[in-house]
Amino acid sequence: MTASEAITLTQNAVTLTLIVSAPLLLVAMVVGLLISLFQAITQIQEMTLTFVPKIVAMMLTLLFLSSWMITKLVDYTHELITSIPNIIH
């Protein structure tokens, strides 16, 4: 395996990680922003108010997008495993 092949494998893994985790991170960011805005407007400073809606929103996101995430990961793993003979030469 050459250095460029190793770099390509690493880039593909990092890209897939970003693609798979992006929906969860975006949902958490949007919900956090909305809750912070709500807290600033109403001046309610309850600590649990920030965590519970984020957890619920992220669980709903996982519920709807988990099949897509698993498909992406399985496809990448299948591609990686089938390319092992080409990597080891």
C-alpha positions in Angstrom: 0.0 0.0 0.0 1.4 3.4 -1.0 1.0 6.5 1.0 -1.5 7.9 -1.5 -3.7 4.9 -1.1 -3.6 5.2 2.7 -4.5 8.9 2.4 -7.4 8.1 0.0 -8.7 5.5 2.4 -8.5 7.9 5.3 -10.2 10.7 3.3 -13.0 8.4 2.4 -13.5 7.3 6.0 -13.5 10.9 7.3 -15.9 12.0 4.5 -18.3 9.2 5.3 -18.2 10.0 9.0 -19.0 13.6 8.2 -21.9 12.7 5.9 -23.4 10.2 8.3 -23.1 12.4 11.4 -24.2 15.7 9.7 -27.9 15.2 10.0 -27.7 14.6 13.8 -25.4 17.5 14.3 -27.5 19.9 12.3 -30.7 18.8 14.1 -29.0 19.3 17.5 -27.7 22.7 16.4 -31.1 23.9 15.1 -32.9 22.7 18.2 -30.3 24.2 20.5 -30.6 27.5 18.7 -34.4 27.5 18.9 -34.3 26.6 22.6 -31.7 29.3 23.3 -33.8 31.8 21.5 -36.9 30.7 23.5 -34.9 31.0 26.8 -33.6 34.5 25.8 -37.1 35.7 25.0 -38.8 34.2 28.1 -35.8 34.5 30.4 -36.4 31.0 31.6 -33.0 29.5 32.5 -33.8 25.9 33.2 -30.9 23.6 32.5 -33.0 20.5 31.6 -34.9 22.6 29.0 -31.9 22.5 26.7 -31.2 18.8 26.9 -34.6 17.1 26.7 -35.7 18.6 23.3 -32.3 17.9 21.8 -32.4 14.3 22.9 -36.0 13.9 21.6 -35.1 15.6 18.3 -32.0 13.5 17.8 -33.9 10.3 18.6 -36.5 11.2 16.0 -33.8 12.0 13.5 -32.2 8.6 14.2 -35.5 6.9 13.8 -36.1 8.3 10.4 -32.5 8.3 9.0 -31.0 5.2 10.6 -31.7 3.0 7.6 -30.0 5.5 5.3 -27.0 5.7 7.7 -26.7 2.0 7.9 -26.9 1.6 4.1 -24.1 4.2 3.7 -21.9 2.4 6.2 -22.6 -1.1 4.8 -21.9 0.1 1.3 -18.6 1.7 2.4 -17.6 -1.5 4.3 -18.5 -3.7 1.3 -16.4 -1.5 -1.0 -13.5 -1.5 1.5 -13.6 -5.3 1.9 -13.8 -5.9 -1.8 -10.8 -3.6 -2.5 -8.5 -5.5 -0.1 -6.9 -7.6 -2.8 -6.1 -4.4 -4.8 -4.7 -2.7 -1.7 -2.4 -5.7 -0.8 -0.2 -6.2 -3.9 
